[in-house]
Amino acid sequence: MHCTTKGMAAAIATILLAGCAHQSGTEAQFGDSVRHMTEQQIYNLDAAHNPDSEPPMGGNPDRLNGVVDSHRNNAEDQTEDRGALRMGRF
């Protein structure tokens, strides 16, 4: 009887593992839509392979200064310890 239990366990394990081995067409294409969408959002596909040697120049100085100031102020605010995060009922 002990041998029968081992045989049944081996058969069940084989069936379960065989189910994982097959890959459907949907699984084979998993992520293709995200890759396609990302490719379509890139203006110049050759830019990653041939980057400009000079950094981009120009921009709205008020906007750029606001970004730098906001970054500096938020970085200073993050240094304080806010305590433990509580979730659920207190």
C-alpha positions as CSV (number, residue, x, y, z in Angstrom):
1,M,0.0,0.0,0.0
2,H,2.9,2.3,0.7
3,C,4.2,1.8,-2.8
4,T,0.8,2.7,-4.3
5,T,0.8,6.0,-2.3
6,K,4.3,6.9,-3.7
7,G,3.2,6.0,-7.2
8,M,0.1,8.1,-6.9
9,A,2.1,11.0,-5.6
10,A,4.6,10.7,-8.4
11,A,1.8,10.6,-11.0
12,I,0.1,13.7,-9.6
13,A,3.4,15.6,-9.4
14,T,4.2,14.6,-13.0
15,I,0.7,15.8,-14.2
16,L,1.1,19.1,-12.3
17,L,4.6,19.8,-13.7
18,A,3.5,18.9,-17.2
19,G,0.8,21.6,-17.0
20,C,3.5,24.2,-16.3
21,A,5.6,23.1,-19.3
22,H,3.1,24.1,-22.0
23,Q,3.2,27.8,-23.0
24,S,0.1,29.2,-24.8
25,G,0.3,31.7,-27.6
26,T,-0.9,34.4,-25.2
27,E,1.9,33.7,-22.8
28,A,4.5,33.7,-25.6
29,Q,3.4,37.2,-26.6
30,F,3.2,38.5,-23.0
31,G,4.6,42.0,-22.8
32,D,4.6,42.7,-26.6
33,S,2.0,45.4,-26.3
34,V,4.0,47.3,-23.7
35,R,7.2,47.0,-25.8
36,H,5.3,48.2,-28.9
37,M,3.7,51.1,-27.0
38,T,7.1,52.2,-25.7
39,E,8.6,52.1,-29.1
40,Q,5.8,54.2,-30.5
41,Q,6.4,56.9,-27.9
42,I,10.0,57.4,-28.8
43,Y,10.4,60.3,-31.3
44,N,13.8,59.3,-32.6
45,L,14.5,55.6,-32.4
46,D,18.2,56.1,-33.4
47,A,18.8,58.5,-30.5
48,A,19.7,55.7,-28.0
49,H,22.3,54.3,-30.4
50,N,23.6,57.7,-31.6
51,P,23.2,60.2,-28.7
52,D,24.0,63.9,-29.1
53,S,27.4,64.8,-27.8
54,E,26.1,68.1,-26.4
55,P,23.4,68.4,-23.7
56,P,20.1,70.1,-24.6
57,M,20.4,73.8,-24.2
58,G,17.6,76.2,-23.3
59,G,14.4,76.0,-21.4
60,N,12.1,78.2,-19.4
61,P,14.3,79.6,-16.7
62,D,11.4,80.2,-14.3
63,R,10.2,76.6,-14.7
64,L,13.7,75.2,-14.3
65,N,14.4,77.3,-11.2
66,G,11.1,76.2,-9.7
67,V,11.9,72.6,-10.2
68,V,15.3,73.0,-8.5
69,D,13.8,74.9,-5.6
70,S,11.0,72.4,-5.2
71,H,13.5,69.5,-5.2
72,R,15.7,71.2,-2.6
73,N,12.8,72.1,-0.3
74,N,11.2,68.6,-0.6
75,A,14.6,67.0,0.1
76,E,14.9,69.0,3.3
77,D,11.4,68.0,4.4
78,Q,12.2,64.3,4.0
79,T,15.0,64.3,6.6
80,E,12.6,64.2,9.5
81,D,11.4,60.9,11.0
82,R,7.6,60.6,10.5
83,G,7.2,57.5,12.7
84,A,5.8,54.2,11.9
85,L,3.2,53.8,9.2
86,R,-0.1,52.5,10.6
87,M,-2.5,50.6,8.5
88,G,-6.0,49.3,9.4
89,R,-7.6,49.9,12.7
90,F,-5.7,51.6,15.5
